[in-house]
Amino acid sequence: MGVYERTIDELKSLSEESFKSFSEKIMAANKPLIGVRTPAIKAIAKKISKDNPTEYIAECKFGYYEDTLLYGLVIATLPKNDFFKYLPTYLAHCDSWAHIDVFVPEIKFAKKDKCELFDYVEKHILTDDGFYLRFCIITLMDYFLPEKLNYILKTLEKIDGKGYYNDMAIAWLLSVAFIKSRDETFEYLNGDKLSKFTHNKTISKISDSFRVSAEDKELVKRLVRK
């Protein structure tokens, strides 16, 4: 039995039916869910990465939400050349926002060397492929605020309107940008050409943040489009 089959057996042993039912409602994945919590998936990924990551990468069948996420978490531990080698395969199999949002913060090499990661984002951000695009947006949010804020603000209107989960990611990014670069982001929101949906979702996310003052929340609420 290969590492992939053993991993599937382990995942199934950790399945929780109630968690599976809950997750199916929020993950919006096309792939079936086994029903394993994220910390347990991360623990398995850590073990695979330590033992034999290339074997799992070669054998993965992308049959479930969980085995697909595992692939991403495993390649996230690799040196950057190997990471970029396998990244397109992973993104091609992603079918849930969580495949991106759980994966991106785990990219190990980016903690010290993220120049090539930005180059990759810059090259691919105008794509129409949903989860490639969400990958680019979440990567900018997690690794390139506030230093690339000007580039980000100039780019957002070019990628707005390319699907619900991407527009929600833009709103999330802008809410974080507001926290880190309040004045520049507020000025942008005063005159942005984003869709009404994305603009108002941004205001909503800023208003929901515990890191934004009550005064600023009232200020941004005045920007809501009717």
C-alpha positions, -999 to +999 in steps of 0.1 A: +000+000+000+014+034-010+015+065+010-016+079-007-038+049+001-025+049+037-032+086+040-068+082+027-073+054+053-060+078+080-082+106+069-112+083+069-104+072+105-105+109+115-138+117+098-165+134+119-200+131+104-213+162+120-183+182+109-186+168+074-222+180+072-213+214+084-183+217+061-202+207+030-224+237+035-196+263+038-167+248+017-187+249-016-164+222-030-173+199-059-151+172-045-166+150-018-155+157+018-143+131+042-150+154+072-116+160+088-107+191+107-080+214+094-055+210+123-056+172+117-050+177+080-020+200+088-006+174+112-008+147+085+008+171+060+037+178+084+043+141+087+042+135+050+066+164+043+090+150+068+089+114+055+085+113+018+067+143+002+075+134-034+058+100-031+025+116-020+028+143-047+032+116-073+004+094-060-023+119-051-055+114-070-073+146-059-104+125-051-115+145-020-114+180-006-089+167+020-064+149-001-063+179-024-056+203+005-029+179+017-012+181-017-011+219-013+001+218+023+029+194+013+041+214-017+040+245+005+069+230+025+091+225-005+120+247-018+107+274-041+118+258-074+099+226-065+070+246-052+065+264-084+069+232-103+039+217-086+018+248-080-001+248-113-012+212-107-025+221-073-044+252-085-059+232-113-075+208-088-086+234-063-124+238-061-130+255-028-120+288-014-105+269+016-081+252-007-065+286-012-071+303+021-056+274+042-027+268+018-013+303+011-002+312+046+017+279+048+041+287+019+074+281+038+100+298+015+080+330+013+087+338+049+123+347+039+123+351+001+091+362-016+104+380-047+096+352-071+062+347-054+053+383-063+066+378-099+043+348-102+013+367-090+021+397-113+023+373-142-010+354-135-033+379-118-052+389-149-063+353-154-099+344-157-094+311-139-111+315-106-088+297-082-056+309-098-070+344-093-080+338-057-045+325-051-031+357-064-054+379-043-049+360-011-011+359-017-010+397-021-030+401+011-009+377+032+026+387+019+026+420+002+007+445+023+016+473+028+047+473+007+029+466-026-002+486-018+001+510-048+004+481-072-025+463-055-048+493-057-040+499-093-048+462-101-080+455-082-104+471-107-089+450-135-098+418-117-131+428-101-162+410-112-146+376-119-167+355-096-182+357-061-152+341-043-127+364-060-148+395-053-151+385-017-113+380-016-108+415-030-131+429-002-111+409+024-078+422+010-090+458+011-102+454+047-067+443+057-052+471+036-074+496+056-060+482+088-024+484+076-026+516+055-056+534+067-052+568+049-043+554+015-070+528+015-097+552+027-087+576-001-090+548-026-124+538-014-136+573-018-132+571-055-128+535-065-145+520-096-152+486-081-185+470-085-212+480-060-210+444-046-173+444-040-172+480-027-200+474-002-185+441+009-153+459+016-171+484+038-189+455+055-156+437+063-139+469+076-170+475+098-168+440+112-131+441+121-122+444+157-090+461+146-108+492+133-119+520+156-156+528+161-149+562+146-134+548+114-162+523+111-187+552+111-165+570+086-164+542+061-201+534+064-208+567+048-192+553+017-218+526+012-234+527-022-272+526-023 
